[in-house]
């Protein structure tokens, strides 16, 4: 199983939209998304604070700000 991580923050509408859009995709693959608050960690806040939402697949960024389905699928298939 791959690891999906979403860096987000409270009140981020784009983060909520990305998470909602990913729901059916992750369910179909039996995956879960770990949602982490960038504001809870000073290093993450510096690295990703203005780029959220940021989606990582096995620690590698696959989306900044909006979901690129082609990039996500390509990265996902490369790990299979």
PDB file with one MODEL, atoms N, CA, C and O in Angstrom:
MODEL        1
ATOM      1  N   UNK A   1       0.838  -1.167   0.000  1.00  0.00           N
ATOM      2  CA  UNK A   1       0.000   0.000   0.000  1.00  0.00           C
ATOM      3  C   UNK A   1       0.892   1.243   0.000  1.00  0.00           C
ATOM      4  O   UNK A   1       1.882   1.307   0.728  1.00  0.00           O
ATOM      5  N   UNK A   2       0.536   2.209  -0.808  1.00  0.00           N
ATOM      6  CA  UNK A   2       1.256   3.470  -0.855  1.00  0.00           C
ATOM      7  C   UNK A   2       0.774   4.391   0.253  1.00  0.00           C
ATOM      8  O   UNK A   2      -0.282   4.176   0.848  1.00  0.00           O
ATOM      9  N   UNK A   3       1.562   5.413   0.517  1.00  0.00           N
ATOM     10  CA  UNK A   3       1.180   6.363   1.554  1.00  0.00           C
ATOM     11  C   UNK A   3       0.851   7.705   0.914  1.00  0.00           C
ATOM     12  O   UNK A   3       1.692   8.297   0.237  1.00  0.00           O
ATOM     13  N   UNK A   4      -0.355   8.179   1.124  1.00  0.00           N
ATOM     14  CA  UNK A   4      -0.786   9.488   0.652  1.00  0.00           C
ATOM     15  C   UNK A   4      -0.851  10.437   1.839  1.00  0.00           C
ATOM     16  O   UNK A   4      -1.456  10.123   2.863  1.00  0.00           O
ATOM     17  N   UNK A   5      -0.227  11.595   1.696  1.00  0.00           N
ATOM     18  CA  UNK A   5      -0.221  12.601   2.746  1.00  0.00           C
ATOM     19  C   UNK A   5      -0.670  13.917   2.141  1.00  0.00           C
ATOM     20  O   UNK A   5      -0.177  14.333   1.093  1.00  0.00           O
ATOM     21  N   UNK A   6      -1.602  14.561   2.803  1.00  0.00           N
ATOM     22  CA  UNK A   6      -2.080  15.869   2.370  1.00  0.00           C
ATOM     23  C   UNK A   6      -1.691  16.898   3.420  1.00  0.00           C
ATOM     24  O   UNK A   6      -2.116  16.811   4.572  1.00  0.00           O
ATOM     25  N   UNK A   7      -0.883  17.871   3.020  1.00  0.00           N
ATOM     26  CA  UNK A   7      -0.576  18.992   3.897  1.00  0.00           C
ATOM     27  C   UNK A   7      -1.651  20.040   3.696  1.00  0.00           C
ATOM     28  O   UNK A   7      -1.929  20.464   2.574  1.00  0.00           O
ATOM     29  N   UNK A   8      -2.248  20.448   4.797  1.00  0.00           N
ATOM     30  CA  UNK A   8      -3.416  21.300   4.778  1.00  0.00           C
ATOM     31  C   UNK A   8      -3.334  22.271   5.947  1.00  0.00           C
ATOM     32  O   UNK A   8      -2.355  22.285   6.693  1.00  0.00           O
ATOM     33  N   UNK A   9      -4.369  23.075   6.094  1.00  0.00           N
ATOM     34  CA  UNK A   9      -4.537  23.893   7.307  1.00  0.00           C
ATOM     35  C   UNK A   9      -6.021  24.148   7.488  1.00  0.00           C
ATOM     36  O   UNK A   9      -6.807  24.051   6.546  1.00  0.00           O
ATOM     37  N   UNK A  10      -6.379  24.471   8.695  1.00  0.00           N
ATOM     38  CA  UNK A  10      -7.774  24.751   9.010  1.00  0.00           C
ATOM     39  C   UNK A  10      -8.262  25.936   8.175  1.00  0.00           C
ATOM     40  O   UNK A  10      -7.570  26.945   8.038  1.00  0.00           O
ATOM     41  N   UNK A  11      -9.461  25.793   7.625  1.00  0.00           N
ATOM     42  CA  UNK A  11     -10.061  26.866   6.849  1.00  0.00           C
ATOM     43  C   UNK A  11      -9.588  26.955   5.407  1.00  0.00           C
ATOM     44  O   UNK A  11      -9.911  27.922   4.717  1.00  0.00           O
ATOM     45  N   UNK A  12      -8.839  25.980   4.940  1.00  0.00           N
ATOM     46  CA  UNK A  12      -8.334  25.990   3.559  1.00  0.00           C
ATOM     47  C   UNK A  12      -9.366  25.348   2.635  1.00  0.00           C
ATOM     48  O   UNK A  12      -9.511  24.126   2.611  1.00  0.00           O
ATOM     49  N   UNK A  13     -10.076  26.170   1.883  1.00  0.00           N
ATOM     50  CA  UNK A  13     -11.095  25.669   0.967  1.00  0.00           C
ATOM     51  C   UNK A  13     -10.527  24.790  -0.131  1.00  0.00           C
ATOM     52  O   UNK A  13     -11.132  23.778  -0.485  1.00  0.00           O
ATOM     53  N   UNK A  14      -9.365  25.161  -0.683  1.00  0.00           N
ATOM     54  CA  UNK A  14      -8.737  24.331  -1.722  1.00  0.00           C
ATOM     55  C   UNK A  14      -8.358  22.957  -1.169  1.00  0.00           C
ATOM     56  O   UNK A  14      -8.475  21.945  -1.861  1.00  0.00           O
ATOM     57  N   UNK A  15      -7.908  22.934   0.076  1.00  0.00           N
ATOM     58  CA  UNK A  15      -7.549  21.663   0.718  1.00  0.00           C
ATOM     59  C   UNK A  15      -8.789  20.778   0.847  1.00  0.00           C
ATOM     60  O   UNK A  15      -8.745  19.583   0.555  1.00  0.00           O
ATOM     61  N   UNK A  16      -9.885  21.377   1.285  1.00  0.00           N
ATOM     62  CA  UNK A  16     -11.140  20.628   1.426  1.00  0.00           C
ATOM     63  C   UNK A  16     -11.607  20.081   0.081  1.00  0.00           C
ATOM     64  O   UNK A  16     -12.057  18.939  -0.005  1.00  0.00           O
ATOM     65  N   UNK A  17     -11.501  20.894  -0.965  1.00  0.00           N
ATOM     66  CA  UNK A  17     -11.904  20.453  -2.308  1.00  0.00           C
ATOM     67  C   UNK A  17     -11.045  19.293  -2.794  1.00  0.00           C
ATOM     68  O   UNK A  17     -11.563  18.322  -3.346  1.00  0.00           O
ATOM     69  N   UNK A  18      -9.729  19.393  -2.589  1.00  0.00           N
ATOM     70  CA  UNK A  18      -8.835  18.329  -3.031  1.00  0.00           C
ATOM     71  C   UNK A  18      -9.134  17.039  -2.282  1.00  0.00           C
ATOM     72  O   UNK A  18      -9.176  15.966  -2.883  1.00  0.00           O
ATOM     73  N   UNK A  19      -9.340  17.137  -0.982  1.00  0.00           N
ATOM     74  CA  UNK A  19      -9.642  15.962  -0.176  1.00  0.00           C
ATOM     75  C   UNK A  19     -10.954  15.318  -0.616  1.00  0.00           C
ATOM     76  O   UNK A  19     -11.046  14.094  -0.711  1.00  0.00           O
ATOM     77  N   UNK A  20     -11.950  16.126  -0.880  1.00  0.00           N
ATOM     78  CA  UNK A  20     -13.238  15.619  -1.346  1.00  0.00           C
ATOM     79  C   UNK A  20     -13.104  14.938  -2.712  1.00  0.00           C
ATOM     80  O   UNK A  20     -13.678  13.872  -2.937  1.00  0.00           O
ATOM     81  N   UNK A  21     -12.352  15.550  -3.613  1.00  0.00           N
ATOM     82  CA  UNK A  21     -12.157  14.973  -4.950  1.00  0.00           C
ATOM     83  C   UNK A  21     -11.408  13.650  -4.883  1.00  0.00           C
ATOM     84  O   UNK A  21     -11.674  12.749  -5.678  1.00  0.00           O
ATOM     85  N   UNK A  22     -10.478  13.524  -3.948  1.00  0.00           N
ATOM     86  CA  UNK A  22      -9.683  12.301  -3.828  1.00  0.00           C
ATOM     87  C   UNK A  22     -10.438  11.149  -3.192  1.00  0.00           C
ATOM     88  O   UNK A  22     -10.036   9.994  -3.335  1.00  0.00           O
ATOM     89  N   UNK A  23     -11.523  11.440  -2.494  1.00  0.00           N
ATOM     90  CA  UNK A  23     -12.258  10.398  -1.780  1.00  0.00           C
ATOM     91  C   UNK A  23     -12.577   9.164  -2.607  1.00  0.00           C
ATOM     92  O   UNK A  23     -12.173   8.065  -2.226  1.00  0.00           O
ATOM     93  N   UNK A  24     -13.279   9.297  -3.718  1.00  0.00           N
ATOM     94  CA  UNK A  24     -13.605   8.121  -4.532  1.00  0.00           C
ATOM     95  C   UNK A  24     -12.357   7.421  -5.092  1.00  0.00           C
ATOM     96  O   UNK A  24     -12.318   6.195  -5.192  1.00  0.00           O
ATOM     97  N   UNK A  25     -11.350   8.207  -5.453  1.00  0.00           N
ATOM     98  CA  UNK A  25     -10.113   7.651  -6.008  1.00  0.00           C
ATOM     99  C   UNK A  25      -9.422   6.760  -4.977  1.00  0.00           C
ATOM    100  O   UNK A  25      -8.995   5.651  -5.299  1.00  0.00           O
ATOM    101  N   UNK A  26      -9.312   7.248  -3.733  1.00  0.00           N
ATOM    102  CA  UNK A  26      -8.642   6.460  -2.699  1.00  0.00           C
ATOM    103  C   UNK A  26      -9.474   5.242  -2.294  1.00  0.00           C
ATOM    104  O   UNK A  26      -8.929   4.166  -2.045  1.00  0.00           O
ATOM    105  N   UNK A  27     -10.783   5.417  -2.232  1.00  0.00           N
ATOM    106  CA  UNK A  27     -11.647   4.282  -1.886  1.00  0.00           C
ATOM    107  C   UNK A  27     -11.528   3.166  -2.908  1.00  0.00           C
ATOM    108  O   UNK A  27     -11.477   1.992  -2.540  1.00  0.00           O
ATOM    109  N   UNK A  28     -11.484   3.513  -4.176  1.00  0.00           N
ATOM    110  CA  UNK A  28     -11.383   2.517  -5.237  1.00  0.00           C
ATOM    111  C   UNK A  28     -10.074   1.736  -5.167  1.00  0.00           C
ATOM    112  O   UNK A  28      -9.992   0.612  -5.662  1.00  0.00           O
ATOM    113  N   UNK A  29      -9.058   2.327  -4.555  1.00  0.00           N
ATOM    114  CA  UNK A  29      -7.749   1.686  -4.472  1.00  0.00           C
ATOM    115  C   UNK A  29      -7.446   1.154  -3.075  1.00  0.00           C
ATOM    116  O   UNK A  29      -6.366   0.619  -2.828  1.00  0.00           O
ATOM    117  N   UNK A  30      -8.398   1.302  -2.171  1.00  0.00           N
ATOM    118  CA  UNK A  30      -8.197   0.832  -0.811  1.00  0.00           C
ATOM    119  C   UNK A  30      -7.140   1.624  -0.052  1.00  0.00           C
ATOM    120  O   UNK A  30      -6.468   1.088   0.830  1.00  0.00           O
ATOM    121  N   UNK A  31      -6.998   2.880  -0.391  1.00  0.00           N
ATOM    122  CA  UNK A  31      -5.988   3.738   0.235  1.00  0.00           C
ATOM    123  C   UNK A  31      -6.621   4.697   1.228  1.00  0.00           C
ATOM    124  O   UNK A  31      -7.832   4.913   1.225  1.00  0.00           O
ATOM    125  N   UNK A  32      -5.781   5.264   2.071  1.00  0.00           N
ATOM    126  CA  UNK A  32      -6.191   6.295   3.018  1.00  0.00           C
ATOM    127  C   UNK A  32      -5.311   7.514   2.791  1.00  0.00           C
ATOM    128  O   UNK A  32      -4.201   7.409   2.270  1.00  0.00           O
ATOM    129  N   UNK A  33      -5.819   8.659   3.186  1.00  0.00           N
ATOM    130  CA  UNK A  33      -5.047   9.896   3.105  1.00  0.00           C
ATOM    131  C   UNK A  33      -4.791  10.388   4.522  1.00  0.00           C
ATOM    132  O   UNK A  33      -5.729  10.576   5.297  1.00  0.00           O
ATOM    133  N   UNK A  34      -3.538  10.594   4.854  1.00  0.00           N
ATOM    134  CA  UNK A  34      -3.189  11.193   6.133  1.00  0.00           C
ATOM    135  C   UNK A  34      -3.174  12.704   5.921  1.00  0.00           C
ATOM    136  O   UNK A  34      -2.451  13.202   5.058  1.00  0.00           O
ATOM    137  N   UNK A  35      -3.957  13.425   6.694  1.00  0.00           N
ATOM    138  CA  UNK A  35      -4.034  14.882   6.590  1.00  0.00           C
ATOM    139  C   UNK A  35      -3.240  15.488   7.741  1.00  0.00           C
ATOM    140  O   UNK A  35      -3.518  15.227   8.911  1.00  0.00           O
ATOM    141  N   UNK A  36      -2.239  16.308   7.386  1.00  0.00           N
ATOM    142  CA  UNK A  36      -1.394  16.951   8.384  1.00  0.00           C
ATOM    143  C   UNK A  36      -1.514  18.466   8.272  1.00  0.00           C
ATOM    144  O   UNK A  36      -1.557  19.019   7.173  1.00  0.00           O
ATOM    145  N   UNK A  37      -1.567  19.118   9.409  1.00  0.00           N
ATOM    146  CA  UNK A  37      -1.672  20.572   9.474  1.00  0.00           C
ATOM    147  C   UNK A  37      -0.274  21.177   9.353  1.00  0.00           C
ATOM    148  O   UNK A  37       0.570  20.962  10.223  1.00  0.00           O
ATOM    149  N   UNK A  38      -0.024  21.931   8.283  1.00  0.00           N
ATOM    150  CA  UNK A  38       1.297  22.532   8.093  1.00  0.00           C
ATOM    151  C   UNK A  38       1.624  23.532   9.189  1.00  0.00           C
ATOM    152  O   UNK A  38       2.796  23.763   9.486  1.00  0.00           O
ATOM    153  N   UNK A  39       0.610  24.125   9.789  1.00  0.00           N
ATOM    154  CA  UNK A  39       0.845  25.125  10.826  1.00  0.00           C
ATOM    155  C   UNK A  39       1.296  24.507  12.147  1.00  0.00           C
ATOM    156  O   UNK A  39       1.752  25.226  13.036  1.00  0.00           O
ATOM    157  N   UNK A  40       1.178  23.196  12.289  1.00  0.00           N
ATOM    158  CA  UNK A  40       1.567  22.507  13.518  1.00  0.00           C
ATOM    159  C   UNK A  40       3.065  22.228  13.578  1.00  0.00           C
ATOM    160  O   UNK A  40       3.585  21.869  14.635  1.00  0.00           O
ATOM    161  N   UNK A  41       3.764  22.389  12.455  1.00  0.00           N
ATOM    162  CA  UNK A  41       5.193  22.084  12.395  1.00  0.00           C
ATOM    163  C   UNK A  41       5.911  23.237  11.689  1.00  0.00           C
ATOM    164  O   UNK A  41       5.656  23.478  10.509  1.00  0.00           O
ATOM    165  N   UNK A  42       6.795  23.948  12.376  1.00  0.00           N
ATOM    166  CA  UNK A  42       7.466  25.109  11.764  1.00  0.00           C
ATOM    167  C   UNK A  42       8.209  24.786  10.467  1.00  0.00           C
ATOM    168  O   UNK A  42       8.225  25.605   9.548  1.00  0.00           O
ATOM    169  N   UNK A  43       8.822  23.607  10.380  1.00  0.00           N
ATOM    170  CA  UNK A  43       9.532  23.221   9.155  1.00  0.00           C
ATOM    171  C   UNK A  43       8.555  23.038   7.991  1.00  0.00           C
ATOM    172  O   UNK A  43       8.801  23.523   6.887  1.00  0.00           O
ATOM    173  N   UNK A  44       7.453  22.340   8.245  1.00  0.00           N
ATOM    174  CA  UNK A  44       6.445  22.148   7.198  1.00  0.00           C
ATOM    175  C   UNK A  44       5.823  23.480   6.797  1.00  0.00           C
ATOM    176  O   UNK A  44       5.552  23.716   5.619  1.00  0.00           O
ATOM    177  N   UNK A  45       5.600  24.342   7.772  1.00  0.00           N
ATOM    178  CA  UNK A  45       5.011  25.649   7.473  1.00  0.00           C
ATOM    179  C   UNK A  45       5.931  26.464   6.565  1.00  0.00           C
ATOM    180  O   UNK A  45       5.470  27.120   5.632  1.00  0.00           O
ATOM    181  N   UNK A  46       7.224  26.418   6.844  1.00  0.00           N
ATOM    182  CA  UNK A  46       8.189  27.122   5.980  1.00  0.00           C
ATOM    183  C   UNK A  46       8.241  26.512   4.588  1.00  0.00           C
ATOM    184  O   UNK A  46       8.276  27.228   3.587  1.00  0.00           O
ATOM    185  N   UNK A  47       8.244  25.192   4.532  1.00  0.00           N
ATOM    186  CA  UNK A  47       8.396  24.494   3.255  1.00  0.00           C
ATOM    187  C   UNK A  47       7.148  24.571   2.380  1.00  0.00           C
ATOM    188  O   UNK A  47       7.244  24.794   1.173  1.00  0.00           O
ATOM    189  N   UNK A  48       5.970  24.384   2.994  1.00  0.00           N
ATOM    190  CA  UNK A  48       4.741  24.240   2.214  1.00  0.00           C
ATOM    191  C   UNK A  48       3.660  25.276   2.514  1.00  0.00           C
ATOM    192  O   UNK A  48       2.604  25.254   1.882  1.00  0.00           O
ATOM    193  N   UNK A  49       3.896  26.171   3.450  1.00  0.00           N
ATOM    194  CA  UNK A  49       2.862  27.070   3.938  1.00  0.00           C
ATOM    195  C   UNK A  49       2.057  27.810   2.894  1.00  0.00           C
ATOM    196  O   UNK A  49       0.838  27.922   3.026  1.00  0.00           O
ATOM    197  N   UNK A  50       2.705  28.319   1.858  1.00  0.00           N
ATOM    198  CA  UNK A  50       1.993  29.073   0.823  1.00  0.00           C
ATOM    199  C   UNK A  50       1.611  28.215  -0.383  1.00  0.00           C
ATOM    200  O   UNK A  50       0.972  28.704  -1.315  1.00  0.00           O
ATOM    201  N   UNK A  51       1.995  26.955  -0.369  1.00  0.00           N
ATOM    202  CA  UNK A  51       1.742  26.072  -1.513  1.00  0.00           C
ATOM    203  C   UNK A  51       0.574  25.130  -1.293  1.00  0.00           C
ATOM    204  O   UNK A  51       0.218  24.371  -2.195  1.00  0.00           O
ATOM    205  N   UNK A  52      -0.031  25.163  -0.109  1.00  0.00           N
ATOM    206  CA  UNK A  52      -1.061  24.171   0.192  1.00  0.00           C
ATOM    207  C   UNK A  52      -2.290  24.352  -0.690  1.00  0.00           C
ATOM    208  O   UNK A  52      -2.572  25.459  -1.150  1.00  0.00           O
ATOM    209  N   UNK A  53      -3.003  23.292  -0.920  1.00  0.00           N
ATOM    210  CA  UNK A  53      -2.735  21.944  -0.459  1.00  0.00           C
ATOM    211  C   UNK A  53      -1.564  21.313  -1.216  1.00  0.00           C
ATOM    212  O   UNK A  53      -1.337  21.587  -2.395  1.00  0.00           O
ATOM    213  N   UNK A  54      -0.837  20.468  -0.504  1.00  0.00           N
ATOM    214  CA  UNK A  54       0.250  19.701  -1.099  1.00  0.00           C
ATOM    215  C   UNK A  54      -0.060  18.234  -0.845  1.00  0.00           C
ATOM    216  O   UNK A  54      -0.290  17.823   0.292  1.00  0.00           O
ATOM    217  N   UNK A  55      -0.064  17.449  -1.924  1.00  0.00           N
ATOM    218  CA  UNK A  55      -0.316  16.019  -1.816  1.00  0.00           C
ATOM    219  C   UNK A  55       0.974  15.274  -2.115  1.00  0.00           C
ATOM    220  O   UNK A  55       1.623  15.505  -3.135  1.00  0.00           O
ATOM    221  N   UNK A  56       1.334  14.372  -1.201  1.00  0.00           N
ATOM    222  CA  UNK A  56       2.520  13.550  -1.381  1.00  0.00           C
ATOM    223  C   UNK A  56       2.116  12.101  -1.542  1.00  0.00           C
ATOM    224  O   UNK A  56       1.201  11.621  -0.873  1.00  0.00           O
ATOM    225  N   UNK A  57       2.794  11.416  -2.423  1.00  0.00           N
ATOM    226  CA  UNK A  57       2.628   9.976  -2.598  1.00  0.00           C
ATOM    227  C   UNK A  57       3.954   9.339  -2.228  1.00  0.00           C
ATOM    228  O   UNK A  57       4.959   9.544  -2.908  1.00  0.00           O
ATOM    229  N   UNK A  58       3.959   8.573  -1.162  1.00  0.00           N
ATOM    230  CA  UNK A  58       5.187   7.961  -0.642  1.00  0.00           C
ATOM    231  C   UNK A  58       6.294   8.991  -0.460  1.00  0.00           C
ATOM    232  O   UNK A  58       7.455   8.738  -0.780  1.00  0.00           O
ATOM    233  N   UNK A  59       5.913  10.165   0.062  1.00  0.00           N
ATOM    234  CA  UNK A  59       6.885  11.202   0.375  1.00  0.00           C
ATOM    235  C   UNK A  59       7.273  12.113  -0.773  1.00  0.00           C
ATOM    236  O   UNK A  59       8.019  13.071  -0.569  1.00  0.00           O
ATOM    237  N   UNK A  60       6.788  11.839  -1.973  1.00  0.00           N
ATOM    238  CA  UNK A  60       7.106  12.647  -3.150  1.00  0.00           C
ATOM    239  C   UNK A  60       5.906  13.511  -3.531  1.00  0.00           C
ATOM    240  O   UNK A  60       4.799  12.993  -3.677  1.00  0.00           O
ATOM    241  N   UNK A  61       6.105  14.809  -3.694  1.00  0.00           N
ATOM    242  CA  UNK A  61       4.985  15.686  -4.072  1.00  0.00           C
ATOM    243  C   UNK A  61       4.402  15.317  -5.436  1.00  0.00           C
ATOM    244  O   UNK A  61       5.129  15.126  -6.411  1.00  0.00           O
ATOM    245  N   UNK A  62       3.076  15.223  -5.480  1.00  0.00           N
ATOM    246  CA  UNK A  62       2.385  14.965  -6.743  1.00  0.00           C
ATOM    247  C   UNK A  62       1.359  16.043  -7.066  1.00  0.00           C
ATOM    248  O   UNK A  62       0.770  16.040  -8.147  1.00  0.00           O
ATOM    249  N   UNK A  63       1.141  16.980  -6.118  1.00  0.00           N
ATOM    250  CA  UNK A  63       0.200  18.075  -6.374  1.00  0.00           C
ATOM    251  C   UNK A  63       0.499  19.242  -5.441  1.00  0.00           C
ATOM    252  O   UNK A  63       0.734  19.066  -4.246  1.00  0.00           O
ATOM    253  N   UNK A  64       0.482  20.422  -6.017  1.00  0.00           N
ATOM    254  CA  UNK A  64       0.584  21.679  -5.272  1.00  0.00           C
ATOM    255  C   UNK A  64      -0.594  22.548  -5.675  1.00  0.00           C
ATOM    256  O   UNK A  64      -0.764  22.839  -6.858  1.00  0.00           O
ATOM    257  N   UNK A  65      -1.402  22.963  -4.729  1.00  0.00           N
ATOM    258  CA  UNK A  65      -2.473  23.905  -5.006  1.00  0.00           C
ATOM    259  C   UNK A  65      -3.705  23.311  -5.645  1.00  0.00           C
ATOM    260  O   UNK A  65      -4.826  23.641  -5.258  1.00  0.00           O
ATOM    261  N   UNK A  66      -3.519  22.454  -6.603  1.00  0.00           N
ATOM    262  CA  UNK A  66      -4.648  21.784  -7.257  1.00  0.00           C
ATOM    263  C   UNK A  66      -4.222  20.378  -7.648  1.00  0.00           C
ATOM    264  O   UNK A  66      -3.031  20.075  -7.713  1.00  0.00           O
ATOM    265  N   UNK A  67      -5.184  19.538  -7.902  1.00  0.00           N
ATOM    266  CA  UNK A  67      -4.918  18.136  -8.214  1.00  0.00           C
ATOM    267  C   UNK A  67      -4.696  17.962  -9.705  1.00  0.00           C
ATOM    268  O   UNK A  67      -5.541  18.340 -10.516  1.00  0.00           O
ATOM    269  N   UNK A  68      -3.573  17.399 -10.058  1.00  0.00           N
ATOM    270  CA  UNK A  68      -3.255  17.041 -11.432  1.00  0.00           C
ATOM    271  C   UNK A  68      -3.462  15.530 -11.540  1.00  0.00           C
ATOM    272  O   UNK A  68      -2.587  14.744 -11.178  1.00  0.00           O
ATOM    273  N   UNK A  69      -4.626  15.142 -12.041  1.00  0.00           N
ATOM    274  CA  UNK A  69      -4.979  13.722 -12.091  1.00  0.00           C
ATOM    275  C   UNK A  69      -3.975  12.906 -12.884  1.00  0.00           C
ATOM    276  O   UNK A  69      -3.638  11.790 -12.488  1.00  0.00           O
ATOM    277  N   UNK A  70      -3.490  13.441 -13.997  1.00  0.00           N
ATOM    278  CA  UNK A  70      -2.526  12.698 -14.823  1.00  0.00           C
ATOM    279  C   UNK A  70      -1.233  12.435 -14.063  1.00  0.00           C
ATOM    280  O   UNK A  70      -0.689  11.332 -14.115  1.00  0.00           O
ATOM    281  N   UNK A  71      -0.746  13.448 -13.359  1.00  0.00           N
ATOM    282  CA  UNK A  71       0.485  13.284 -12.579  1.00  0.00           C
ATOM    283  C   UNK A  71       0.285  12.281 -11.450  1.00  0.00           C
ATOM    284  O   UNK A  71       1.158  11.454 -11.186  1.00  0.00           O
ATOM    285  N   UNK A  72      -0.867  12.353 -10.783  1.00  0.00           N
ATOM    286  CA  UNK A  72      -1.158  11.415  -9.706  1.00  0.00           C
ATOM    287  C   UNK A  72      -1.227   9.987 -10.238  1.00  0.00           C
ATOM    288  O   UNK A  72      -0.613   9.082  -9.672  1.00  0.00           O
ATOM    289  N   UNK A  73      -1.961   9.784 -11.306  1.00  0.00           N
ATOM    290  CA  UNK A  73      -2.086   8.442 -11.893  1.00  0.00           C
ATOM    291  C   UNK A  73      -0.734   7.910 -12.351  1.00  0.00           C
ATOM    292  O   UNK A  73      -0.418   6.740 -12.135  1.00  0.00           O
ATOM    293  N   UNK A  74       0.061   8.765 -12.981  1.00  0.00           N
ATOM    294  CA  UNK A  74       1.382   8.356 -13.450  1.00  0.00           C
ATOM    295  C   UNK A  74       2.265   7.933 -12.279  1.00  0.00           C
ATOM    296  O   UNK A  74       2.921   6.893 -12.334  1.00  0.00           O
ATOM    297  N   UNK A  75       2.279   8.740 -11.222  1.00  0.00           N
ATOM    298  CA  UNK A  75       3.081   8.417 -10.047  1.00  0.00           C
ATOM    299  C   UNK A  75       2.570   7.144  -9.384  1.00  0.00           C
ATOM    300  O   UNK A  75       3.353   6.304  -8.941  1.00  0.00           O
ATOM    301  N   UNK A  76       1.251   7.015  -9.321  1.00  0.00           N
ATOM    302  CA  UNK A  76       0.634   5.829  -8.710  1.00  0.00           C
ATOM    303  C   UNK A  76       1.028   4.567  -9.489  1.00  0.00           C
ATOM    304  O   UNK A  76       1.448   3.575  -8.894  1.00  0.00           O
ATOM    305  N   UNK A  77       0.893   4.609 -10.806  1.00  0.00           N
ATOM    306  CA  UNK A  77       1.206   3.454 -11.638  1.00  0.00           C
ATOM    307  C   UNK A  77       2.686   3.109 -11.606  1.00  0.00           C
ATOM    308  O   UNK A  77       3.039   1.935 -11.716  1.00  0.00           O
ATOM    309  N   UNK A  78       3.553   4.089 -11.459  1.00  0.00           N
ATOM    310  CA  UNK A  78       4.987   3.842 -11.388  1.00  0.00           C
ATOM    311  C   UNK A  78       5.352   3.057 -10.127  1.00  0.00           C
ATOM    312  O   UNK A  78       6.379   2.379 -10.098  1.00  0.00           O
ATOM    313  N   UNK A  79       4.527   3.142  -9.097  1.00  0.00           N
ATOM    314  CA  UNK A  79       4.801   2.432  -7.841  1.00  0.00           C
ATOM    315  C   UNK A  79       4.202   1.024  -7.828  1.00  0.00           C
ATOM    316  O   UNK A  79       4.429   0.276  -6.877  1.00  0.00           O
ATOM    317  N   UNK A  80       3.470   0.659  -8.823  1.00  0.00           N
ATOM    318  CA  UNK A  80       2.855  -0.663  -8.890  1.00  0.00           C
ATOM    319  C   UNK A  80       3.807  -1.641  -9.456  1.00  0.00           C
ATOM    320  O   UNK A  80       3.473  -2.818  -9.594  1.00  0.00           O
TER     321      UNK A  80
ENDMDL
END
